[in-house]
């Protein structure tokens, strides 16, 4: 087995602000409704960018949602009119566009005081991916569970993989509330596993408070070959160790930088200002520069 780890320092996230933001997002979506053409409309009348209800009733179990494909350059109003005339069926089938990627999100449960569950299916480059997400107590999130499976039809077991992960947010808050001199949490609050016929992988995130109030997060990745391929895997990992270490370090540092930037911009906002910022992000996710 090979193990790689890297520790980064990030700005601490205030729990009260996080739960306020989560509650505002849930409330905005809970107050939304189905609009013209299956659009999802917020209470203020603005439509959520790029999202359409394709099947079922909005915010009811079994409701299926999909993205609105971008109109080809030069299509102008004619392209928009044709898309509207085609209706939701065209969004599901991708009719008239050989490069369309069938994708959808199915709402399995919408109980804002208890749990929200969604399931996504994406087919890309011949690979079918199924993603499941469950959020416990969405207004004051306690845990996020993720499941992933993929396969290539007709590709055999070498083209199949699966994975599961969980972020225990209650355990995370408990870990960062410790004294800086206390030892790290015995069990990582965030852990995930991936399984393939040839190998297994495990990823964990363990936070620890720093003396200045920031968080030190250790990201650890372990890889292990399966069955008779363990000796072969050991040889491959011997030669791939440096690139893997560098890749983990660069990815972790990049994520930490993005985290710090986002927190600096968002955490000063509270109340109606925070709610308005979240609503704006839903209707215009690319920001003012895209307008």
Secondary structure, DSSP 8 states (H G I E B T S, - for coil): -EEEEEEEEE----HHHHHHHHHHHHHHHHT-EE-GGGEEE-TTS-EEEEEEEEES-TTSTT-EEEE-----TT-HHHHHHHHHHH-HHHHHH-TT-TT---EEEEEEEEETTTEEEEEEEEEETTEEEEEEEEEESGGG--EEEEEEEEE-TT--GGGEEEEEEEEEHHHHHHHHTS-TTS---SS-SEEEEEEESSEEEEEEEEEEE-TTS-EEEEEEEEEEE-GGGHHHHHHHHHHHHHHHHHHHHHHHHHHHHHHHHHHHHHTT--HHHHHHHHHHHHH-TT-GGG-
